[in-house]
Amino acid sequence: MCEAHFNCIMQSIETRSSQGWIIINAEYEVVYVNESFCRMWQCTRENLLGKSLLQWYDGEKQNSQGRYFGPLIETMATGIEMQNVEARLPKFFSDECIWQLVDTFLIRDNKEKVEFGVASYSVIERFKAIEQQLNSINLKVIKAFSKAIGARDVYTMQHSEKVAALMFGLAEAMLLSKHEVTLAYLAGIVHDVGKIGVPENVLNKPGRLTEEEFILMKQHPTIGSDILRQIDGFADIASIVLHHHERYDGKGYPQQIAGESIPLLSRMLAVCDSYDAMVSARCYRQPVTKAQAMAEIEKCSSSQFDPVIAACFLRFLNSDLSLTAVD
């Protein structure tokens, strides 16, 4: 791979400042880390650059049980790239471990030989704390939904995780109760589960939907709500999901309710959902900048969005510099 291509990759990574990124070479030596990586691992570039990842594990790739010391090491050893892997990893100069959501990628030369391994990290420590509040059955149901959505549409799965992180942060910023913060996070995770019932040619269409296709797409809140109501303890979340496409002015769907008749967490979900949709790349359009998305949220306040919640959301985005699980 040419130096210009490598520099282009690093420049692209650097702009995604809310995720931690690391690049290692075929000898497992660190050749690049971004500032977010250093912040989340509480280290400096000087501490890492030129060092082998394996030196922290006595030169080994696996522990005594045969488990690899982290997804990036496993990817380099096996050649298998990974997406959305949850891993509890130790910090480099500490015994402390933190939960991370990890994606790994391989960069090969023109002869298909692996030159570099790349990994991105998002801290999910506070979300794992929520999981500990749930019973194991409900947690398995939630994870099953996430996998089912991801099997049909990777974007929807990643979007749901980002919306859940936004909902969690917004709920905390609004000083909601612990129970409501938990509901907000779970609603974000499962808000698009109804897309399981949308035909795949509509769900993944690389262009504008026809009127008939849009009618099918608009059914997903109702489908999702119907699915969730079948699960013991999910009635509140089902109601939140049903109304997350309602508008504050009453011009939304599926029931065209308005104002505070829309459940509070649904009104919050409408803002978080729209924001992430705007800043995310899709096959049929490029993302807008965060500033442009925030301007659109402000513009649509009182029409599409609850004005009080929209204002809280914008303050939250401006003040929270640790959205490591969102970008």
DRENDREN-163017 format. One line per 10 residues: number of its first residue (from 1); their letters; for each residue x, y negated, z of C-alpha. Coordinates in steps of 0.2 Angstrom, whole numbers, plus 5000, padded with zeros to 4 digits. Layout:
# residues N
NUM = A = X/Y/Z ~ ...
# end
This chain:
# residues 327
1 = MCEAHFNCIM = 5000/5000/5000 ~ 5007/4983/4995 ~ 5011/4970/5008 ~ 4998/4958/5001 ~ 4984/4971/5003 ~ 4990/4975/5021 ~ 4990/4956/5025 ~ 4973/4954/5018 ~ 4966/4968/5029 ~ 4974/4960/5044
11 = QSIETRSSQG = 4967/4943/5040 ~ 4949/4951/5038 ~ 4951/4960/5055 ~ 4957/4944/5063 ~ 4941/4935/5059 ~ 4930/4948/5067 ~ 4936/4941/5084 ~ 4923/4949/5095 ~ 4930/4967/5092 ~ 4946/4974/5097
21 = WIIINAEYEV = 4957/4980/5082 ~ 4973/4990/5082 ~ 4983/4997/5067 ~ 4996/5011/5069 ~ 5008/5018/5057 ~ 5010/5037/5053 ~ 5022/5038/5067 ~ 5009/5032/5079 ~ 5018/5015/5081 ~ 5008/5000/5084
31 = VYVNESFCRM = 5010/4988/5069 ~ 4995/4976/5073 ~ 4983/4971/5087 ~ 4971/4956/5087 ~ 4968/4944/5101 ~ 4952/4952/5106 ~ 4961/4969/5108 ~ 4973/4961/5120 ~ 4960/4953/5130 ~ 4949/4968/5133
41 = WQCTRENLLG = 4965/4979/5137 ~ 4973/4965/5147 ~ 4990/4966/5138 ~ 5000/4956/5126 ~ 5005/4959/5108 ~ 5023/4959/5113 ~ 5019/4973/5125 ~ 5012/4984/5111 ~ 5020/4980/5094 ~ 5033/4993/5089
51 = KSLLQWYDGE = 5028/5005/5103 ~ 5021/5022/5100 ~ 5003/5026/5107 ~ 5010/5043/5112 ~ 5022/5036/5124 ~ 5008/5033/5137 ~ 5004/5051/5136 ~ 5022/5058/5138 ~ 5023/5060/5119 ~ 5008/5072/5118
61 = KQNSQGRYFG = 4993/5070/5107 ~ 4982/5082/5118 ~ 4979/5085/5136 ~ 4980/5103/5144 ~ 4962/5106/5139 ~ 4966/5103/5121 ~ 4957/5086/5120 ~ 4965/5072/5111 ~ 4970/5056/5120 ~ 4958/5044/5111
71 = PLIETMATGI = 4949/5044/5095 ~ 4963/5035/5085 ~ 4975/5048/5090 ~ 4963/5062/5085 ~ 4960/5054/5068 ~ 4978/5052/5064 ~ 4981/5071/5070 ~ 4966/5078/5060 ~ 4963/5066/5046 ~ 4944/5064/5051
81 = EMQNVEARLP = 4937/5047/5053 ~ 4925/5043/5066 ~ 4910/5031/5069 ~ 4902/5025/5085 ~ 4911/5037/5096 ~ 4909/5034/5115 ~ 4926/5036/5124 ~ 4932/5032/5142 ~ 4950/5026/5139 ~ 4964/5021/5151
91 = KFFSDECIWQ = 4971/5004/5150 ~ 4989/5004/5144 ~ 4998/4997/5160 ~ 4985/5003/5173 ~ 4976/5018/5179 ~ 4959/5009/5176 ~ 4948/5016/5162 ~ 4934/5007/5152 ~ 4920/5014/5141 ~ 4923/5009/5123
101 = LVDTFLIRDN = 4913/5012/5107 ~ 4926/5016/5094 ~ 4926/5017/5075 ~ 4942/5024/5066 ~ 4948/5023/5048 ~ 4963/5029/5038 ~ 4973/5019/5025 ~ 4981/5030/5012 ~ 4994/5026/4999 ~ 4991/5029/4980
111 = KEKVEFGVAS = 4997/5047/4983 ~ 4983/5050/4996 ~ 4996/5051/5010 ~ 4991/5043/5026 ~ 5000/5026/5029 ~ 4990/5018/5043 ~ 4977/5022/5056 ~ 4965/5008/5061 ~ 4952/5008/5075 ~ 4940/4995/5082
121 = YSVIERFKAI = 4934/4994/5100 ~ 4919/4987/5108 ~ 4917/4987/5127 ~ 4901/4996/5132 ~ 4905/4997/5151 ~ 4889/4987/5156 ~ 4878/4998/5145 ~ 4885/5014/5152 ~ 4879/5007/5169 ~ 4862/5006/5162
131 = EQQLNSINLK = 4862/5024/5157 ~ 4866/5029/5174 ~ 4850/5022/5180 ~ 4840/5034/5168 ~ 4836/5052/5170 ~ 4845/5064/5159 ~ 4829/5068/5149 ~ 4826/5050/5144 ~ 4844/5047/5140 ~ 4844/5063/5128
141 = VIKAFSKAIG = 4828/5056/5120 ~ 4836/5039/5117 ~ 4852/5047/5110 ~ 4842/5058/5099 ~ 4833/5044/5091 ~ 4849/5035/5088 ~ 4856/5050/5079 ~ 4840/5052/5069 ~ 4840/5034/5063 ~ 4859/5035/5059
151 = ARDVYTMQHS = 4857/5051/5048 ~ 4845/5041/5037 ~ 4852/5023/5038 ~ 4869/5019/5046 ~ 4865/5001/5045 ~ 4849/5003/5056 ~ 4859/5013/5069 ~ 4872/5000/5070 ~ 4860/4985/5070 ~ 4850/4993/5084
161 = EKVAALMFGL = 4866/4994/5095 ~ 4870/4976/5092 ~ 4852/4970/5095 ~ 4852/4980/5111 ~ 4868/4971/5117 ~ 4860/4954/5112 ~ 4845/4959/5122 ~ 4855/4964/5137 ~ 4864/4948/5137 ~ 4849/4937/5134
171 = AEAMLLSKHE = 4839/4946/5148 ~ 4854/4942/5160 ~ 4855/4924/5154 ~ 4836/4922/5157 ~ 4839/4929/5175 ~ 4826/4943/5172 ~ 4825/4957/5185 ~ 4836/4973/5184 ~ 4821/4983/5178 ~ 4818/4970/5164
181 = VTLAYLAGIV = 4836/4970/5159 ~ 4835/4989/5157 ~ 4819/4988/5147 ~ 4827/4974/5136 ~ 4842/4985/5132 ~ 4832/5001/5129 ~ 4819/4991/5118 ~ 4834/4985/5107 ~ 4841/5003/5105 ~ 4824/5010/5099
191 = HDVGKIGVPE = 4815/4995/5091 ~ 4818/5002/5073 ~ 4814/5020/5077 ~ 4798/5018/5067 ~ 4809/5017/5051 ~ 4810/5036/5052 ~ 4793/5036/5044 ~ 4797/5024/5030 ~ 4802/5032/5013 ~ 4821/5033/5011
201 = NVLNKPGRLT = 4820/5024/4994 ~ 4811/5009/5002 ~ 4822/5010/5017 ~ 4839/5009/5007 ~ 4833/5000/4992 ~ 4847/4988/4986 ~ 4836/4974/4982 ~ 4820/4964/4986 ~ 4805/4975/4990 ~ 4789/4975/4980
211 = EEEFILMKQH = 4773/4970/4989 ~ 4768/4989/4990 ~ 4785/4993/4997 ~ 4784/4979/5010 ~ 4767/4985/5016 ~ 4776/5002/5019 ~ 4790/4994/5028 ~ 4778/4983/5039 ~ 4771/5000/5046 ~ 4787/5003/5056
221 = PTIGSDILRQ = 4783/4994/5072 ~ 4766/5004/5073 ~ 4775/5020/5069 ~ 4789/5017/5082 ~ 4776/5013/5095 ~ 4766/5028/5092 ~ 4781/5039/5093 ~ 4787/5031/5109 ~ 4770/5032/5118 ~ 4772/5051/5117
231 = IDGFADIASI = 4787/5050/5129 ~ 4783/5050/5147 ~ 4789/5033/5154 ~ 4790/5024/5138 ~ 4773/5015/5137 ~ 4781/4998/5141 ~ 4794/5000/5128 ~ 4781/5006/5115 ~ 4772/4990/5118 ~ 4787/4979/5116
241 = VLHHHERYDG = 4792/4988/5100 ~ 4774/4987/5093 ~ 4775/4968/5093 ~ 4793/4963/5089 ~ 4788/4957/5072 ~ 4774/4946/5078 ~ 4777/4927/5076 ~ 4774/4914/5089 ~ 4763/4905/5077 ~ 4752/4921/5074
251 = KGYPQQIAGE = 4758/4924/5056 ~ 4767/4940/5060 ~ 4762/4958/5060 ~ 4755/4971/5064 ~ 4741/4962/5075 ~ 4744/4943/5071 ~ 4744/4938/5089 ~ 4752/4922/5094 ~ 4761/4913/5108 ~ 4762/4920/5125
261 = SIPLLSRMLA = 4750/4934/5120 ~ 4765/4942/5113 ~ 4774/4952/5127 ~ 4789/4942/5133 ~ 4802/4956/5128 ~ 4794/4957/5111 ~ 4797/4938/5109 ~ 4815/4940/5114 ~ 4817/4955/5103 ~ 4811/4945/5088
271 = VCDSYDAMVS = 4825/4932/5090 ~ 4839/4945/5093 ~ 4833/4956/5079 ~ 4832/4941/5067 ~ 4849/4934/5072 ~ 4858/4951/5070 ~ 4850/4954/5053 ~ 4856/4937/5047 ~ 4874/4939/5052 ~ 4875/4957/5046
281 = ARCYRQPVTK = 4880/4962/5028 ~ 4868/4972/5018 ~ 4869/4981/5001 ~ 4858/4967/4993 ~ 4865/4951/5001 ~ 4880/4944/5010 ~ 4879/4939/5028 ~ 4877/4921/5034 ~ 4889/4913/5047 ~ 4885/4913/5065
291 = AQAMAEIEKC = 4883/4894/5064 ~ 4870/4896/5050 ~ 4861/4909/5059 ~ 4860/4899/5074 ~ 4854/4884/5064 ~ 4840/4895/5057 ~ 4834/4901/5074 ~ 4833/4883/5079 ~ 4824/4878/5063 ~ 4811/4892/5066
301 = SSSQFDPVIA = 4808/4888/5084 ~ 4790/4885/5088 ~ 4784/4894/5072 ~ 4793/4911/5071 ~ 4801/4911/5088 ~ 4795/4906/5105 ~ 4804/4889/5108 ~ 4809/4892/5126 ~ 4817/4909/5121 ~ 4825/4902/5106
311 = ACFLRFLNSD = 4833/4888/5116 ~ 4839/4901/5129 ~ 4846/4912/5116 ~ 4856/4898/5108 ~ 4863/4893/5125 ~ 4868/4911/5128 ~ 4877/4913/5112 ~ 4886/4896/5115 ~ 4891/4901/5132 ~ 4895/4920/5131
321 = LSLTAVD = 4912/4923/5124 ~ 4912/4941/5128 ~ 4900/4948/5116 ~ 4912/4962/5112 ~ 4898/4974/5108 ~ 4889/4963/5096 ~ 4899/4958/5081
# end
